[in-house]
Amino acid sequence: MNLEFSGEVWFWKGPAPWHFVTVPDDQCGELEATSAVVSYGWGMIPVAAEIGRTRWTTSLFPKDGQYVVPLKVWVRKAEGLDLGDVVTVRLTVDV
């Protein structure tokens, strides 16, 4: 399964602060249907992610009925991303 969408970079200040991009609602249904097959626990979905020329592996987190893409520090640095930037994310889920 391949998905592409645009979203804003946001910051979660929890006990382990992290930057994310939220997958739009209309694509979360596809991911939720796939999660039963590919999830390794807690609804996490392993993906290959890409922003610009940067590609990495990560896992989508379920949050408030949606999924969020965690943005590693090195990814944000490589692409020059800041809080509030709107980015195009490409995801590949091996089903």
C-alpha positions as CSV (number, residue, x, y, z in Angstrom):
1,M,0.0,0.0,0.0
2,N,1.3,3.4,-0.9
3,L,0.0,6.7,0.5
4,E,0.9,10.3,-0.2
5,F,-0.4,13.3,1.6
6,S,0.5,16.8,2.9
7,G,0.4,17.8,6.5
8,E,1.8,20.3,9.1
9,V,4.8,19.4,11.3
10,W,3.7,19.6,15.0
11,F,5.3,19.0,18.3
12,W,4.2,16.8,21.2
13,K,5.6,18.0,24.5
14,G,4.9,14.7,26.4
15,P,7.4,12.9,28.6
16,A,9.3,12.0,25.4
17,P,8.9,15.1,23.1
18,W,8.7,14.4,19.4
19,H,7.7,16.0,16.1
20,F,5.0,14.4,14.0
21,V,2.8,14.8,10.9
22,T,-0.8,13.6,11.1
23,V,-2.2,11.3,8.3
24,P,-5.4,12.9,7.0
25,D,-8.7,11.3,8.1
26,D,-9.6,10.0,4.6
27,Q,-6.4,7.8,4.5
28,C,-6.6,6.6,8.1
29,G,-9.4,4.2,7.3
30,E,-7.1,2.3,4.8
31,L,-4.4,2.2,7.4
32,E,-6.7,0.9,10.1
33,A,-7.9,-1.9,7.9
34,T,-4.3,-2.9,7.2
35,S,-3.2,-2.6,10.8
36,A,-4.7,-6.0,11.7
37,V,-2.3,-7.7,9.2
38,V,0.9,-5.6,9.8
39,S,0.7,-4.2,13.3
40,Y,3.2,-5.5,15.8
41,G,1.3,-4.3,18.8
42,W,-0.6,-1.3,20.1
43,G,-1.8,-0.6,16.6
44,M,1.6,0.5,15.4
45,I,2.1,0.2,11.7
46,P,5.7,-0.3,10.3
47,V,6.3,1.9,7.2
48,A,8.9,3.2,4.8
49,A,8.5,7.0,4.9
50,E,9.8,9.7,2.5
51,I,9.9,13.4,2.6
52,G,11.8,15.2,-0.2
53,R,14.9,13.2,-0.9
54,T,15.0,11.7,2.6
55,R,13.8,8.1,3.2
56,W,13.6,6.2,6.5
57,T,11.8,3.4,8.3
58,T,9.5,4.1,11.2
59,S,6.2,3.1,12.6
60,L,2.9,5.1,12.6
61,F,1.4,5.7,16.0
62,P,-2.4,5.5,16.4
63,K,-3.6,8.8,18.1
64,D,-7.1,10.0,18.6
65,G,-8.6,7.9,15.8
66,Q,-5.9,8.9,13.4
67,Y,-2.3,7.9,12.7
68,V,0.8,10.1,13.1
69,V,4.2,9.9,11.4
70,P,7.1,10.5,13.8
71,L,9.9,12.7,12.3
72,K,13.3,11.8,13.5
73,V,15.8,14.6,14.2
74,W,18.1,13.7,11.4
75,V,15.1,13.7,8.9
76,R,14.1,17.2,10.0
77,K,17.7,18.4,9.7
78,A,18.2,16.8,6.3
79,E,15.1,18.4,4.9
80,G,15.4,21.7,6.8
81,L,12.0,21.2,8.5
82,D,10.6,23.4,11.3
83,L,7.5,23.4,13.5
84,G,4.5,24.4,11.4
85,D,6.1,23.6,8.0
86,V,3.7,21.8,5.6
87,V,5.4,18.7,4.0
88,T,4.4,16.1,1.5
89,V,4.9,12.6,3.0
90,R,5.0,9.3,1.1
91,L,4.4,6.1,3.0
92,T,4.8,2.5,1.9
93,V,3.2,-0.3,4.0
94,D,4.2,-3.8,3.1
95,V,1.0,-5.9,3.2
